[in-house]
Amino acid sequence: MNRLEKLQADLGIPLPAATAWDKTQEAAEKIFPVHEELTRLAAQGELLYNDDTGMKILKTIDEIEKEVKEANGKKIRTGIFTTGIVSVIDDNKIALFFTGRKHAGENFDDLLKQRETDRSPPMQMCDGKKGNTLEGTSALVCNCNVHARRYFVDVSENFPDECAYVILDIYREIYKNDAYAREQNMSPEQRLRYHQENSGPIMDEFYLWLRQQFDEKLVEENSGLGKAISYTLNRWDELTRFLHIPGAPLDNNICEQTLKRAICHRKNSLFYKTPNGARVGDMFMSLIHTCYHAGANPFDYFTQLQRYSSQVAEEPSKWLPWNYRKQLESLSSQSPAKPD
């Protein structure tokens, strides 16, 4: 907004950053009911992807520095993060962003507190980073095969033959099978059977190869290749959920793509000023990216939410990115509803 203020001044139409923020805050207050409904729905998802990336909030940085000075050697969490969560419920995808001092696993756990008690635990897809999953989580954790593969890619120059086997003979074939299942529009159950028949033997062979490298001391465990093998073995059950559970994904790519929106913001504006600014930014990014998944135009969507804010506040479930156009059609067929 500071940059926009300078641009507007250059154009001869002054718009102070404070005024721009006031208008943004005013718009956000009318839209938050929809965001709250999307958050509630996301907690009911059958499959949730999550990950986080670093972020800056100037006021929070000041608070952390003060805490560190007063800690007397006590360990203080100094990181600030933006968590991205993509929830799949029925045929819809909901993207949510949470910026603050909590890791992805903590934000994921907070979201599940809104889950209806009669629902079975969801699947959670994330990479193997410690902060992505809380101990004792009720979710069935799946880990990202792209991350496991990446460990081998990173050391391929030093171990070309071994890594070529993993990258080409194993993962290339697994992803070919998954692509074929998508092309054939297989149901989750059909996809599971197909992977069990075609990917199962490949993964069995891969597991034996991984164990052989350590059992026969072919690879030093502390080497780059050894660490890649350890990462994969330690998460074997989580990496192979797609062979045992219908609908279990292979990787966390959809969440990483979602986080690029937060990363782009970080590169453009460098930081948030306050936690409230981060909250508003998270809300707008959540709705914009959910519109992307729903095939809706974000600008039109926000415009309609502003025009019919009283109806939105009364029934936010009818004003979601995938159904708001039907609500507009319904209103137009009745006695004309006056915009606010």
ZADO-1210 file (C-alpha; in nm, 4 decimals, padded with zeros to 6 digits):
<atoms>
<atom x="00.0000" y="00.0000" z="00.0000" code="MET" pos="1"/>
<atom x="00.2953" y="00.2324" z="00.0522" code="ASN" pos="2"/>
<atom x="00.4000" y="00.1584" z="-00.3050" code="ARG" pos="3"/>
<atom x="00.0464" y="00.2268" z="-00.4289" code="LEU" pos="4"/>
<atom x="00.0473" y="00.5564" z="-00.2407" code="GLU" pos="5"/>
<atom x="00.3578" y="00.6666" z="-00.4307" code="LYS" pos="6"/>
<atom x="00.2126" y="00.5470" z="-00.7620" code="LEU" pos="7"/>
<atom x="-00.1136" y="00.7327" z="-00.7030" code="GLN" pos="8"/>
<atom x="00.0798" y="01.0502" z="-00.6158" code="ALA" pos="9"/>
<atom x="00.2762" y="01.0203" z="-00.9413" code="ASP" pos="10"/>
<atom x="-00.0552" y="00.9961" z="-01.1272" code="LEU" pos="11"/>
<atom x="-00.1823" y="01.3105" z="-00.9562" code="GLY" pos="12"/>
<atom x="-00.4561" y="01.1242" z="-00.7663" code="ILE" pos="13"/>
<atom x="-00.3353" y="01.0995" z="-00.4048" code="PRO" pos="14"/>
<atom x="-00.4435" y="00.7897" z="-00.2105" code="LEU" pos="15"/>
<atom x="-00.2766" y="00.7650" z="00.1314" code="PRO" pos="16"/>
<atom x="-00.1762" y="00.4147" z="00.2402" code="ALA" pos="17"/>
<atom x="-00.3845" y="00.4612" z="00.5554" code="ALA" pos="18"/>
<atom x="-00.6962" y="00.5247" z="00.3473" code="THR" pos="19"/>
<atom x="-00.6287" y="00.2206" z="00.1308" code="ALA" pos="20"/>
<atom x="-00.5943" y="00.0088" z="00.4458" code="TRP" pos="21"/>
<atom x="-00.9194" y="00.1469" z="00.5924" code="ASP" pos="22"/>
<atom x="-01.1044" y="00.0495" z="00.2761" code="LYS" pos="23"/>
<atom x="-00.9412" y="-00.2952" z="00.2750" code="THR" pos="24"/>
<atom x="-01.0374" y="-00.3518" z="00.6385" code="GLN" pos="25"/>
<atom x="-01.3938" y="-00.2379" z="00.5669" code="GLU" pos="26"/>
<atom x="-01.4221" y="-00.4813" z="00.2754" code="ALA" pos="27"/>
<atom x="-01.2711" y="-00.7631" z="00.4824" code="ALA" pos="28"/>
<atom x="-01.5286" y="-00.7268" z="00.7605" code="GLU" pos="29"/>
<atom x="-01.8091" y="-00.7910" z="00.5094" code="LYS" pos="30"/>
<atom x="-01.6333" y="-01.0978" z="00.3710" code="ILE" pos="31"/>
<atom x="-01.5179" y="-01.2672" z="00.6921" code="PHE" pos="32"/>
<atom x="-01.8485" y="-01.4603" z="00.7359" code="PRO" pos="33"/>
<atom x="-01.7718" y="-01.6494" z="00.4135" code="VAL" pos="34"/>
<atom x="-01.4151" y="-01.7124" z="00.5259" code="HIS" pos="35"/>
<atom x="-01.5417" y="-01.8545" z="00.8557" code="GLU" pos="36"/>
<atom x="-01.7808" y="-02.0844" z="00.6691" code="GLU" pos="37"/>
<atom x="-01.5034" y="-02.2025" z="00.4374" code="LEU" pos="38"/>
<atom x="-01.2832" y="-02.2712" z="00.7409" code="THR" pos="39"/>
<atom x="-01.5609" y="-02.4739" z="00.9035" code="ARG" pos="40"/>
<atom x="-01.6134" y="-02.6719" z="00.5829" code="LEU" pos="41"/>
<atom x="-01.2400" y="-02.7284" z="00.5374" code="ALA" pos="42"/>
<atom x="-01.2259" y="-02.8968" z="00.8780" code="ALA" pos="43"/>
<atom x="-01.4696" y="-03.1605" z="00.7459" code="GLN" pos="44"/>
<atom x="-01.2482" y="-03.2541" z="00.4485" code="GLY" pos="45"/>
<atom x="-01.1641" y="-03.6140" z="00.3636" code="GLU" pos="46"/>
<atom x="-00.8086" y="-03.5177" z="00.2638" code="LEU" pos="47"/>
<atom x="-00.6077" y="-03.2174" z="00.3801" code="LEU" pos="48"/>
<atom x="-00.2700" y="-03.1061" z="00.2461" code="TYR" pos="49"/>
<atom x="-00.0504" y="-02.8782" z="00.4577" code="ASN" pos="50"/>
<atom x="00.2908" y="-02.7103" z="00.4570" code="ASP" pos="51"/>
<atom x="00.4406" y="-02.3781" z="00.5621" code="ASP" pos="52"/>
<atom x="00.6892" y="-02.1138" z="00.4522" code="THR" pos="53"/>
<atom x="00.8657" y="-01.8313" z="00.6309" code="GLY" pos="54"/>
<atom x="00.7001" y="-01.4888" z="00.6648" code="MET" pos="55"/>
<atom x="00.7655" y="-01.1549" z="00.8402" code="LYS" pos="56"/>
<atom x="00.5322" y="-00.9524" z="01.0602" code="ILE" pos="57"/>
<atom x="00.7086" y="-00.6390" z="01.1831" code="LEU" pos="58"/>
<atom x="00.5181" y="-00.6051" z="01.5104" code="LYS" pos="59"/>
<atom x="00.5661" y="-00.9749" z="01.5874" code="THR" pos="60"/>
<atom x="00.9398" y="-00.9464" z="01.5174" code="ILE" pos="61"/>
<atom x="00.9573" y="-00.6662" z="01.7747" code="ASP" pos="62"/>
<atom x="00.7676" y="-00.8830" z="02.0251" code="GLU" pos="63"/>
<atom x="01.0037" y="-01.1752" z="01.9646" code="ILE" pos="64"/>
<atom x="01.3110" y="-00.9578" z="02.0159" code="GLU" pos="65"/>
<atom x="01.1649" y="-00.8375" z="02.3464" code="LYS" pos="66"/>
<atom x="01.0911" y="-01.1963" z="02.4547" code="GLU" pos="67"/>
<atom x="01.4446" y="-01.3050" z="02.3691" code="VAL" pos="68"/>
<atom x="01.5921" y="-01.0243" z="02.5806" code="LYS" pos="69"/>
<atom x="01.3759" y="-01.1219" z="02.8765" code="GLU" pos="70"/>
<atom x="01.4193" y="-01.4981" z="02.8368" code="ALA" pos="71"/>
<atom x="01.7418" y="-01.5296" z="03.0397" code="ASN" pos="72"/>
<atom x="01.8661" y="-01.8100" z="02.8185" code="GLY" pos="73"/>
<atom x="01.5301" y="-01.9850" z="02.7918" code="LYS" pos="74"/>
<atom x="01.4593" y="-02.1124" z="02.4412" code="LYS" pos="75"/>
<atom x="01.2136" y="-01.8908" z="02.2533" code="ILE" pos="76"/>
<atom x="01.0489" y="-01.9702" z="01.9204" code="ARG" pos="77"/>
<atom x="01.1677" y="-01.7002" z="01.6846" code="THR" pos="78"/>
<atom x="01.0158" y="-01.8179" z="01.3582" code="GLY" pos="79"/>
<atom x="00.7150" y="-01.6674" z="01.1826" code="ILE" pos="80"/>
<atom x="00.5362" y="-01.8744" z="00.9206" code="PHE" pos="81"/>
<atom x="00.2538" y="-01.8782" z="00.6702" code="THR" pos="82"/>
<atom x="00.0802" y="-02.2156" z="00.6679" code="THR" pos="83"/>
<atom x="-00.1061" y="-02.3288" z="00.3589" code="GLY" pos="84"/>
<atom x="-00.3814" y="-02.5903" z="00.3910" code="ILE" pos="85"/>
<atom x="-00.5805" y="-02.7320" z="00.1019" code="VAL" pos="86"/>
<atom x="-00.8854" y="-02.9315" z="00.2060" code="SER" pos="87"/>
<atom x="-01.0698" y="-03.1632" z="-00.0318" code="VAL" pos="88"/>
<atom x="-01.4381" y="-03.2090" z="00.0553" code="ILE" pos="89"/>
<atom x="-01.6706" y="-03.3743" z="-00.1946" code="ASP" pos="90"/>
<atom x="-01.5743" y="-03.2234" z="-00.5337" code="ASP" pos="91"/>
<atom x="-01.4456" y="-02.8945" z="-00.3925" code="ASN" pos="92"/>
<atom x="-01.1044" y="-02.7720" z="-00.2817" code="LYS" pos="93"/>
<atom x="-01.0674" y="-02.5066" z="-00.0130" code="ILE" pos="94"/>
<atom x="-00.7397" y="-02.3164" z="00.0304" code="ALA" pos="95"/>
<atom x="-00.6624" y="-02.1576" z="00.3665" code="LEU" pos="96"/>
<atom x="-00.3678" y="-01.9477" z="00.4857" code="PHE" pos="97"/>
<atom x="-00.2613" y="-01.8840" z="00.8456" code="PHE" pos="98"/>
<atom x="00.0242" y="-01.6470" z="00.9293" code="THR" pos="99"/>
<atom x="00.1833" y="-01.6279" z="01.2724" code="GLY" pos="100"/>
<atom x="00.4199" y="-01.8107" z="01.5056" code="ARG" pos="101"/>
<atom x="00.2553" y="-02.1523" z="01.4741" code="LYS" pos="102"/>
<atom x="00.3919" y="-02.4301" z="01.2552" code="HIS" pos="103"/>
<atom x="00.1778" y="-02.6051" z="00.9947" code="ALA" pos="104"/>
<atom x="00.1052" y="-02.8988" z="01.2247" code="GLY" pos="105"/>
<atom x="-00.0289" y="-02.6680" z="01.4956" code="GLU" pos="106"/>
<atom x="-00.2534" y="-02.4796" z="01.2530" code="ASN" pos="107"/>
<atom x="-00.3717" y="-02.8127" z="01.1136" code="PHE" pos="108"/>
<atom x="-00.4576" y="-02.9328" z="01.4645" code="ASP" pos="109"/>
<atom x="-00.6434" y="-02.6073" z="01.5399" code="ASP" pos="110"/>
<atom x="-00.8478" y="-02.6518" z="01.2224" code="LEU" pos="111"/>
<atom x="-00.9472" y="-03.0070" z="01.3160" code="LEU" pos="112"/>
<atom x="-01.0986" y="-02.8778" z="01.6415" code="LYS" pos="113"/>
<atom x="-01.3877" y="-02.7618" z="01.4221" code="GLN" pos="114"/>
<atom x="-01.4356" y="-03.1107" z="01.2789" code="ARG" pos="115"/>
<atom x="-01.7689" y="-03.2760" z="01.3483" code="GLU" pos="116"/>
<atom x="-01.7289" y="-03.5501" z="01.6081" code="THR" pos="117"/>
<atom x="-01.9120" y="-03.8146" z="01.4049" code="ASP" pos="118"/>
<atom x="-01.6677" y="-03.7874" z="01.1141" code="ARG" pos="119"/>
<atom x="-01.3835" y="-04.0352" z="01.0797" code="SER" pos="120"/>
<atom x="-01.0258" y="-03.8964" z="01.0928" code="PRO" pos="121"/>
<atom x="-00.9109" y="-03.7365" z="00.7668" code="PRO" pos="122"/>
<atom x="-00.5997" y="-03.8109" z="00.5671" code="MET" pos="123"/>
<atom x="-00.3219" y="-03.5559" z="00.6063" code="GLN" pos="124"/>
<atom x="-00.0643" y="-03.5134" z="00.3280" code="MET" pos="125"/>
<atom x="00.2576" y="-03.3296" z="00.4093" code="CYS" pos="126"/>
<atom x="00.6316" y="-03.3741" z="00.3835" code="ASP" pos="127"/>
<atom x="00.8275" y="-03.5391" z="00.6632" code="GLY" pos="128"/>
<atom x="00.9328" y="-03.2149" z="00.8335" code="LYS" pos="129"/>
<atom x="00.8722" y="-03.2339" z="01.2079" code="LYS" pos="130"/>
<atom x="00.6614" y="-02.9191" z="01.2323" code="GLY" pos="131"/>
<atom x="00.4068" y="-03.0430" z="00.9777" code="ASN" pos="132"/>
<atom x="00.2540" y="-03.3071" z="01.2057" code="THR" pos="133"/>
<atom x="00.1823" y="-03.3051" z="01.5769" code="LEU" pos="134"/>
<atom x="00.2450" y="-03.6172" z="01.7817" code="GLU" pos="135"/>
<atom x="-00.0778" y="-03.7933" z="01.8620" code="GLY" pos="136"/>
<atom x="-00.2668" y="-03.6386" z="01.5716" code="THR" pos="137"/>
<atom x="-00.5937" y="-03.8107" z="01.4903" code="SER" pos="138"/>
<atom x="-00.5296" y="-03.7762" z="01.1156" code="ALA" pos="139"/>
<atom x="-00.3935" y="-04.0583" z="00.9041" code="LEU" pos="140"/>
<atom x="-00.0619" y="-03.9123" z="00.7909" code="VAL" pos="141"/>
<atom x="00.0659" y="-03.9540" z="00.4351" code="CYS" pos="142"/>
<atom x="00.4096" y="-03.8269" z="00.3343" code="ASN" pos="143"/>
<atom x="00.5160" y="-03.6685" z="00.0086" code="CYS" pos="144"/>
<atom x="00.7031" y="-03.8916" z="-00.2393" code="ASN" pos="145"/>
<atom x="00.8316" y="-03.5858" z="-00.4279" code="VAL" pos="146"/>
<atom x="01.0243" y="-03.4824" z="-00.1167" code="HIS" pos="147"/>
<atom x="01.1680" y="-03.8318" z="-00.0783" code="ALA" pos="148"/>
<atom x="01.2671" y="-03.8339" z="-00.4456" code="ARG" pos="149"/>
<atom x="01.4248" y="-03.4880" z="-00.4084" code="ARG" pos="150"/>
<atom x="01.6735" y="-03.6179" z="-00.1520" code="TYR" pos="151"/>
<atom x="01.8088" y="-03.8536" z="-00.4175" code="PHE" pos="152"/>
<atom x="01.8068" y="-03.5833" z="-00.6864" code="VAL" pos="153"/>
<atom x="02.0162" y="-03.3567" z="-00.4621" code="ASP" pos="154"/>
<atom x="02.2984" y="-03.6154" z="-00.4331" code="VAL" pos="155"/>
<atom x="02.2755" y="-03.7590" z="-00.7845" code="SER" pos="156"/>
<atom x="02.6059" y="-03.6034" z="-00.8954" code="GLU" pos="157"/>
<atom x="02.7934" y="-03.7969" z="-00.6287" code="ASN" pos="158"/>
<atom x="02.5946" y="-04.1201" z="-00.6637" code="PHE" pos="159"/>
<atom x="02.4779" y="-04.1233" z="-01.0273" code="PRO" pos="160"/>
<atom x="02.4012" y="-04.4942" z="-01.0668" code="ASP" pos="161"/>
<atom x="02.2144" y="-04.5401" z="-00.7410" code="GLU" pos="162"/>
<atom x="02.0105" y="-04.2225" z="-00.7832" code="CYS" pos="163"/>
<atom x="01.9281" y="-04.2996" z="-01.1464" code="ALA" pos="164"/>
<atom x="01.7768" y="-04.6271" z="-01.0258" code="TYR" pos="165"/>
<atom x="01.5571" y="-04.4466" z="-00.7714" code="VAL" pos="166"/>
<atom x="01.4588" y="-04.1543" z="-00.9958" code="ILE" pos="167"/>
<atom x="01.4057" y="-04.3424" z="-01.3220" code="LEU" pos="168"/>
<atom x="01.3349" y="-04.7062" z="-01.2407" code="ASP" pos="169"/>
<atom x="01.1202" y="-04.6439" z="-00.9344" code="ILE" pos="170"/>
<atom x="00.9562" y="-04.3034" z="-00.9186" code="TYR" pos="171"/>
<atom x="00.9157" y="-04.2505" z="-01.2912" code="ARG" pos="172"/>
<atom x="00.7208" y="-04.5754" z="-01.3161" code="GLU" pos="173"/>
<atom x="00.5082" y="-04.4986" z="-01.0097" code="ILE" pos="174"/>
<atom x="00.4082" y="-04.1602" z="-01.1502" code="TYR" pos="175"/>
<atom x="00.3363" y="-04.3139" z="-01.4906" code="LYS" pos="176"/>
<atom x="00.0929" y="-04.5481" z="-01.3216" code="ASN" pos="177"/>
<atom x="-00.0718" y="-04.2623" z="-01.1341" code="ASP" pos="178"/>
<atom x="-00.1026" y="-04.0555" z="-01.4533" code="ALA" pos="179"/>
<atom x="-00.2672" y="-04.3504" z="-01.6291" code="TYR" pos="180"/>
<atom x="-00.5170" y="-04.3853" z="-01.3437" code="ALA" pos="181"/>
<atom x="-00.6111" y="-04.0182" z="-01.3842" code="ARG" pos="182"/>
<atom x="-00.6409" y="-04.0460" z="-01.7617" code="GLU" pos="183"/>
<atom x="-00.8810" y="-04.3369" z="-01.7189" code="GLN" pos="184"/>
<atom x="-01.0865" y="-04.1448" z="-01.4599" code="ASN" pos="185"/>
<atom x="-01.0541" y="-04.4330" z="-01.2177" code="MET" pos="186"/>
<atom x="-01.2463" y="-04.4213" z="-00.8918" code="SER" pos="187"/>
<atom x="-01.0366" y="-04.4176" z="-00.5720" code="PRO" pos="188"/>
<atom x="-01.0990" y="-04.7914" z="-00.5293" code="GLU" pos="189"/>
<atom x="-01.0047" y="-04.8694" z="-00.8907" code="GLN" pos="190"/>
<atom x="-00.6916" y="-04.6534" z="-00.8594" code="ARG" pos="191"/>
<atom x="-00.5946" y="-04.8385" z="-00.5415" code="LEU" pos="192"/>
<atom x="-00.6268" y="-05.1783" z="-00.7083" code="ARG" pos="193"/>
<atom x="-00.4332" y="-05.0566" z="-01.0110" code="TYR" pos="194"/>
<atom x="-00.1480" y="-04.9276" z="-00.7943" code="HIS" pos="195"/>
<atom x="-00.1453" y="-05.2470" z="-00.5889" code="GLN" pos="196"/>
<atom x="-00.1115" y="-05.4549" z="-00.9041" code="GLU" pos="197"/>
<atom x="00.1342" y="-05.2341" z="-01.0933" code="ASN" pos="198"/>
<atom x="00.3136" y="-05.0143" z="-00.8387" code="SER" pos="199"/>
<atom x="00.3156" y="-05.2585" z="-00.5475" code="GLY" pos="200"/>
<atom x="00.5858" y="-05.4890" z="-00.6935" code="PRO" pos="201"/>
<atom x="00.7996" y="-05.1858" z="-00.7830" code="ILE" pos="202"/>
<atom x="00.7820" y="-05.0477" z="-00.4293" code="MET" pos="203"/>
<atom x="00.8526" y="-05.3927" z="-00.2818" code="ASP" pos="204"/>
<atom x="01.1670" y="-05.4127" z="-00.4929" code="GLU" pos="205"/>
<atom x="01.2587" y="-05.0574" z="-00.3895" code="PHE" pos="206"/>
<atom x="01.2245" y="-05.1384" z="-00.0190" code="TYR" pos="207"/>
<atom x="01.4496" y="-05.4434" z="-00.0532" code="LEU" pos="208"/>
<atom x="01.7075" y="-05.2315" z="-00.2361" code="TRP" pos="209"/>
<atom x="01.6988" y="-04.9651" z="00.0345" code="LEU" pos="210"/>
<atom x="01.7506" y="-05.2209" z="00.3095" code="ARG" pos="211"/>
<atom x="02.0284" y="-05.3912" z="00.1135" code="GLN" pos="212"/>
<atom x="02.2322" y="-05.0699" z="00.0965" code="GLN" pos="213"/>
<atom x="02.2599" y="-05.0615" z="00.4760" code="PHE" pos="214"/>
<atom x="02.2475" y="-05.4328" z="00.5561" code="ASP" pos="215"/>
<atom x="02.5372" y="-05.5109" z="00.3236" code="GLU" pos="216"/>
<atom x="02.7152" y="-05.1851" z="00.4108" code="LYS" pos="217"/>
<atom x="02.7129" y="-05.0696" z="00.0498" code="LEU" pos="218"/>
<atom x="02.6393" y="-04.7120" z="00.1585" code="VAL" pos="219"/>
<atom x="02.7692" y="-04.5098" z="00.4514" code="GLU" pos="220"/>
<atom x="02.4682" y="-04.4016" z="00.6575" code="GLU" pos="221"/>
<atom x="02.6085" y="-04.0521" z="00.7171" code="ASN" pos="222"/>
<atom x="02.6701" y="-03.9882" z="00.3470" code="SER" pos="223"/>
<atom x="02.4291" y="-03.7871" z="00.1314" code="GLY" pos="224"/>
<atom x="02.2882" y="-04.1067" z="-00.0189" code="LEU" pos="225"/>
<atom x="02.2674" y="-04.2656" z="00.3242" code="GLY" pos="226"/>
<atom x="02.0609" y="-03.9758" z="00.4548" code="LYS" pos="227"/>
<atom x="01.8274" y="-04.0018" z="00.1542" code="ALA" pos="228"/>
<atom x="01.7814" y="-04.3738" z="00.2201" code="ILE" pos="229"/>
<atom x="01.7229" y="-04.3162" z="00.5932" code="SER" pos="230"/>
<atom x="01.4615" y="-04.0485" z="00.5203" code="TYR" pos="231"/>
<atom x="01.2730" y="-04.2889" z="00.2927" code="THR" pos="232"/>
<atom x="01.2932" y="-04.5920" z="00.5223" code="LEU" pos="233"/>
<atom x="01.1893" y="-04.3955" z="00.8307" code="ASN" pos="234"/>
<atom x="00.8722" y="-04.2803" z="00.6529" code="ARG" pos="235"/>
<atom x="00.7999" y="-04.5904" z="00.4494" code="TRP" pos="236"/>
<atom x="00.4475" y="-04.6494" z="00.5806" code="ASP" pos="237"/>
<atom x="00.3530" y="-04.2835" z="00.5260" code="GLU" pos="238"/>
<atom x="00.5078" y="-04.2790" z="00.1770" code="LEU" pos="239"/>
<atom x="00.3176" y="-04.5900" z="00.0646" code="THR" pos="240"/>
<atom x="-00.0347" y="-04.5023" z="00.1817" code="ARG" pos="241"/>
<atom x="-00.1376" y="-04.4926" z="-00.1844" code="PHE" pos="242"/>
<atom x="-00.0933" y="-04.8720" z="-00.1890" code="LEU" pos="243"/>
<atom x="-00.3290" y="-04.9280" z="00.1036" code="HIS" pos="244"/>
<atom x="-00.5910" y="-04.6510" z="00.1212" code="ILE" pos="245"/>
<atom x="-00.8314" y="-04.5387" z="-00.1545" code="PRO" pos="246"/>
<atom x="-00.7631" y="-04.1826" z="-00.2609" code="GLY" pos="247"/>
<atom x="-00.4309" y="-04.1438" z="-00.0800" code="ALA" pos="248"/>
<atom x="-00.2180" y="-03.9032" z="-00.2876" code="PRO" pos="249"/>
<atom x="00.1417" y="-03.9530" z="-00.3936" code="LEU" pos="250"/>
<atom x="00.2656" y="-03.6067" z="-00.3047" code="ASP" pos="251"/>
<atom x="00.1981" y="-03.2640" z="-00.1561" code="ASN" pos="252"/>
<atom x="00.2377" y="-03.0686" z="-00.4810" code="ASN" pos="253"/>
<atom x="-00.1038" y="-02.9011" z="-00.4624" code="ILE" pos="254"/>
<atom x="-00.0149" y="-02.7399" z="-00.1293" code="CYS" pos="255"/>
<atom x="00.3286" y="-02.6299" z="-00.2490" code="GLU" pos="256"/>
<atom x="00.1624" y="-02.4629" z="-00.5478" code="GLN" pos="257"/>
<atom x="-00.0808" y="-02.2935" z="-00.3098" code="THR" pos="258"/>
<atom x="00.2032" y="-02.1592" z="-00.0941" code="LEU" pos="259"/>
<atom x="00.3553" y="-01.9905" z="-00.3992" code="LYS" pos="260"/>
<atom x="00.0825" y="-01.7276" z="-00.3582" code="ARG" pos="261"/>
<atom x="00.2121" y="-01.6436" z="-00.0110" code="ALA" pos="262"/>
<atom x="00.5714" y="-01.6547" z="-00.1336" code="ILE" pos="263"/>
<atom x="00.4862" y="-01.4157" z="-00.4175" code="CYS" pos="264"/>
<atom x="00.3318" y="-01.1754" z="-00.1653" code="HIS" pos="265"/>
<atom x="00.6435" y="-01.2020" z="00.0518" code="ARG" pos="266"/>
<atom x="00.8658" y="-01.1140" z="-00.2424" code="LYS" pos="267"/>
<atom x="00.6480" y="-00.8219" z="-00.3474" code="ASN" pos="268"/>
<atom x="00.5699" y="-00.6561" z="-00.0135" code="SER" pos="269"/>
<atom x="00.8462" y="-00.8097" z="00.2021" code="LEU" pos="270"/>
<atom x="00.6352" y="-00.8293" z="00.5198" code="PHE" pos="271"/>
<atom x="00.3104" y="-00.7643" z="00.7039" code="TYR" pos="272"/>
<atom x="00.3062" y="-00.4746" z="00.9480" code="LYS" pos="273"/>
<atom x="00.0798" y="-00.6244" z="01.2174" code="THR" pos="274"/>
<atom x="-00.0856" y="-00.9593" z="01.3010" code="PRO" pos="275"/>
<atom x="-00.4210" y="-00.8052" z="01.2069" code="ASN" pos="276"/>
<atom x="-00.2817" y="-00.7108" z="00.8659" code="GLY" pos="277"/>
<atom x="-00.1628" y="-01.0700" z="00.8267" code="ALA" pos="278"/>
<atom x="-00.5085" y="-01.1962" z="00.9226" code="ARG" pos="279"/>
<atom x="-00.6739" y="-00.9801" z="00.6582" code="VAL" pos="280"/>
<atom x="-00.4139" y="-01.0790" z="00.3992" code="GLY" pos="281"/>
<atom x="-00.4641" y="-01.4476" z="00.4803" code="ASP" pos="282"/>
<atom x="-00.8384" y="-01.4111" z="00.4376" code="MET" pos="283"/>
<atom x="-00.8116" y="-01.2487" z="00.0952" code="PHE" pos="284"/>
<atom x="-00.5512" y="-01.4993" z="-00.0258" code="MET" pos="285"/>
<atom x="-00.7637" y="-01.7894" z="00.1036" code="SER" pos="286"/>
<atom x="-01.0700" y="-01.6763" z="-00.0889" code="LEU" pos="287"/>
<atom x="-00.8749" y="-01.5845" z="-00.4023" code="ILE" pos="288"/>
<atom x="-00.7051" y="-01.9231" z="-00.4212" code="HIS" pos="289"/>
<atom x="-01.0284" y="-02.1085" z="-00.3395" code="THR" pos="290"/>
<atom x="-01.1830" y="-01.9197" z="-00.6330" code="CYS" pos="291"/>
<atom x="-00.8980" y="-02.0497" z="-00.8478" code="TYR" pos="292"/>
<atom x="-00.9827" y="-02.4092" z="-00.7532" code="HIS" pos="293"/>
<atom x="-01.3553" y="-02.3463" z="-00.8123" code="ALA" pos="294"/>
<atom x="-01.3026" y="-02.1816" z="-01.1512" code="GLY" pos="295"/>
<atom x="-01.4565" y="-01.8563" z="-01.0247" code="ALA" pos="296"/>
<atom x="-01.3459" y="-01.5015" z="-01.1046" code="ASN" pos="297"/>
<atom x="-01.2108" y="-01.3547" z="-00.7761" code="PRO" pos="298"/>
<atom x="-01.2850" y="-00.9940" z="-00.8743" code="PHE" pos="299"/>
<atom x="-01.6463" y="-01.0724" z="-00.9594" code="ASP" pos="300"/>
<atom x="-01.6762" y="-01.2847" z="-00.6456" code="TYR" pos="301"/>
<atom x="-01.5550" y="-01.0105" z="-00.4112" code="PHE" pos="302"/>
<atom x="-01.7734" y="-00.7544" z="-00.5892" code="THR" pos="303"/>
<atom x="-02.0867" y="-00.9630" z="-00.5330" code="GLN" pos="304"/>
<atom x="-01.9979" y="-01.0268" z="-00.1685" code="LEU" pos="305"/>
<atom x="-01.9745" y="-00.6508" z="-00.1159" code="GLN" pos="306"/>
<atom x="-02.2994" y="-00.5784" z="-00.3015" code="ARG" pos="307"/>
<atom x="-02.4989" y="-00.8354" z="-00.1048" code="TYR" pos="308"/>
<atom x="-02.3149" y="-00.8236" z="00.2257" code="SER" pos="309"/>
<atom x="-02.6319" y="-00.8453" z="00.4394" code="SER" pos="310"/>
<atom x="-02.7435" y="-01.1648" z="00.2616" code="GLN" pos="311"/>
<atom x="-02.3884" y="-01.2982" z="00.2887" code="VAL" pos="312"/>
<atom x="-02.3880" y="-01.2399" z="00.6644" code="ALA" pos="313"/>
<atom x="-02.7232" y="-01.4206" z="00.7032" code="GLU" pos="314"/>
<atom x="-02.6404" y="-01.7290" z="00.4915" code="GLU" pos="315"/>
<atom x="-02.2684" y="-01.7469" z="00.4065" code="PRO" pos="316"/>
<atom x="-02.3032" y="-02.1109" z="00.2963" code="SER" pos="317"/>
<atom x="-02.4914" y="-01.9879" z="-00.0126" code="LYS" pos="318"/>
<atom x="-02.2136" y="-01.7474" z="-00.1083" code="TRP" pos="319"/>
<atom x="-01.9161" y="-01.9781" z="-00.1548" code="LEU" pos="320"/>
<atom x="-01.6962" y="-01.9567" z="-00.4674" code="PRO" pos="321"/>
<atom x="-01.8604" y="-02.2617" z="-00.6263" code="TRP" pos="322"/>
<atom x="-02.2249" y="-02.1701" z="-00.5606" code="ASN" pos="323"/>
<atom x="-02.2556" y="-01.7897" z="-00.5391" code="TYR" pos="324"/>
<atom x="-02.3576" y="-01.7551" z="-00.9055" code="ARG" pos="325"/>
<atom x="-02.6568" y="-01.9844" z="-00.8415" code="LYS" pos="326"/>
<atom x="-02.7542" y="-01.7624" z="-00.5499" code="GLN" pos="327"/>
<atom x="-02.7358" y="-01.4546" z="-00.7724" code="LEU" pos="328"/>
<atom x="-02.9566" y="-01.6276" z="-01.0309" code="GLU" pos="329"/>
<atom x="-03.2019" y="-01.7219" z="-00.7576" code="SER" pos="330"/>
<atom x="-03.2185" y="-01.3631" z="-00.6334" code="LEU" pos="331"/>
<atom x="-03.2716" y="-01.2253" z="-00.9849" code="SER" pos="332"/>
<atom x="-03.5602" y="-01.4670" z="-01.0503" code="SER" pos="333"/>
<atom x="-03.7368" y="-01.3493" z="-00.7340" code="GLN" pos="334"/>
<atom x="-03.8350" y="-00.9952" z="-00.6504" code="SER" pos="335"/>
<atom x="-03.5162" y="-00.7984" z="-00.7237" code="PRO" pos="336"/>
<atom x="-03.2853" y="-00.7932" z="-00.4219" code="ALA" pos="337"/>
<atom x="-03.1357" y="-00.4529" z="-00.3652" code="LYS" pos="338"/>
<atom x="-02.7602" y="-00.4477" z="-00.3232" code="PRO" pos="339"/>
<atom x="-02.6330" y="-00.3005" z="00.0038" code="ASP" pos="340"/>
</atoms>
